[in-house]
Amino acid sequence: MARWSRGVLPLAAALAIVLLIFAAVSVPGWFARDKDGFTDPAIASDMVGLLTALLIPLQLLLIGFAMRGFQQAWNVGVEHPADTGRRGSSAAAPAWTGAPMTPPSPTATVA
C-alpha cells in the first residue's frame, strides 16, 4: 500500500508553475518558425505551438487543484490507535462503561 507524502501537493504546484513559465515563453517561438533558415520538426511547428499553448490552461488547473487540496489539508494524516481503524481488523473498540475513573481519596486509610 502506498503511503501519502506530505510534500506532493506543493511540489506538484511548483513544478506546474515552472512548466507554465516555459510554455508561456516558448509558444510565440513555435508560431514564428515560418521564416527561412529554420528546419522543419517532425511535427508541424504550428501543431507543436498549439500543443504548447494547450499546456498553459492545463498547468493553471493543476496549480488550482493542488492548492485547493493543500488548503483542505489532504496532506495531513490522521492517526488511529493500534487496535482500531485498520481495515480487516476484527478487534472491536473497548466499550465505555459509563462510570468515570476517580482517583483514590488522599484521606483513605488502608486497613
C-alpha positions as CSV (number, residue, x, y, z in Angstrom):
1,M,0.0,0.0,0.0
2,A,1.4,3.4,-0.9
3,R,1.8,6.0,1.8
4,W,0.9,9.6,1.3
5,S,3.8,12.0,1.2
6,R,3.3,15.4,2.8
7,G,5.1,17.5,0.2
8,V,3.4,16.2,-3.0
9,L,0.8,18.9,-3.5
10,P,3.0,21.9,-3.1
11,L,5.7,20.2,-5.2
12,A,3.2,19.5,-8.0
13,A,2.1,23.1,-7.9
14,A,5.7,24.4,-8.0
15,L,6.6,22.2,-10.9
16,A,3.5,23.2,-12.7
17,I,4.5,26.9,-12.3
18,V,7.9,26.2,-13.8
19,L,6.3,24.3,-16.8
20,L,3.8,27.1,-17.2
21,I,6.6,29.7,-17.5
22,F,8.5,27.6,-20.0
23,A,5.3,27.0,-22.0
24,A,4.3,30.7,-22.0
25,V,7.8,31.7,-23.2
26,S,8.0,29.1,-25.9
27,V,4.6,29.4,-27.5
28,P,5.4,32.5,-29.6
29,G,8.6,31.0,-30.8
30,W,6.9,27.9,-32.2
31,F,4.4,30.1,-34.2
32,A,7.3,32.2,-35.5
33,R,9.1,29.4,-37.3
34,D,7.7,30.3,-40.7
35,K,10.8,32.1,-41.7
36,D,13.7,30.9,-43.9
37,G,16.6,29.1,-42.1
38,F,14.5,27.0,-39.7
39,T,14.4,23.3,-40.3
40,D,11.0,21.6,-40.1
41,P,10.5,19.5,-37.0
42,A,9.0,16.0,-37.2
43,I,5.6,17.5,-36.2
44,A,4.5,20.8,-37.9
45,S,5.6,23.8,-35.8
46,D,2.0,25.2,-35.7
47,M,0.9,21.9,-34.1
48,V,3.7,22.0,-31.5
49,G,2.8,25.6,-30.8
50,L,-0.9,24.6,-30.3
51,L,0.0,21.8,-28.0
52,T,2.4,24.0,-26.0
53,A,-0.4,26.6,-25.8
54,L,-2.8,24.0,-24.5
55,L,-0.4,23.2,-21.7
56,I,-0.9,26.7,-20.2
57,P,-4.5,26.2,-19.1
58,L,-3.8,22.6,-18.1
59,Q,-1.0,23.9,-15.8
60,L,-3.3,26.5,-14.3
61,L,-5.8,23.9,-13.5
62,L,-3.2,21.7,-11.9
63,I,-2.0,24.6,-9.8
64,G,-5.5,25.4,-8.7
65,F,-6.5,21.9,-7.8
66,A,-3.2,21.2,-5.9
67,M,-3.6,24.4,-3.9
68,R,-7.2,23.7,-3.2
69,G,-6.3,20.2,-2.0
70,F,-3.5,21.6,0.2
71,Q,-6.0,24.1,1.6
72,Q,-8.3,21.2,2.5
73,A,-5.4,19.5,4.4
74,W,-5.3,16.4,2.2
75,N,-1.6,16.2,3.2
76,V,-2.4,15.7,6.9
77,G,-2.6,12.1,8.1
78,V,-4.9,11.0,10.8
79,E,-3.5,8.7,13.4
80,H,-5.6,5.8,14.7
81,P,-5.0,3.7,17.8
82,A,-3.3,0.4,17.0
83,D,-6.4,-1.7,17.8
84,T,-8.9,0.3,15.8
85,G,-9.2,1.9,12.5
86,R,-7.5,-0.7,10.4
87,R,-9.2,-2.4,7.5
88,G,-9.9,-6.1,8.3
89,S,-9.3,-5.6,12.0
90,S,-11.6,-7.9,13.9
91,A,-10.8,-6.3,17.3
92,A,-13.6,-4.1,18.5
93,A,-13.0,-0.8,20.3
94,P,-13.3,-1.1,24.1
95,A,-16.8,-0.2,25.3
96,W,-17.4,2.7,27.6
97,T,-18.7,1.6,31.0
98,G,-20.2,4.9,31.8
99,A,-18.5,5.2,35.2
100,P,-15.8,7.9,35.3
101,M,-12.5,7.0,36.7
102,T,-11.9,8.8,40.0
103,P,-8.5,8.9,41.8
104,P,-8.4,7.4,45.3
105,S,-9.1,9.9,48.1
106,P,-5.9,11.1,49.9
107,T,-7.6,10.6,53.3
108,A,-8.4,6.9,52.7
109,T,-6.8,4.6,55.2
110,V,-5.6,1.2,54.5
111,A,-6.7,-1.5,56.9
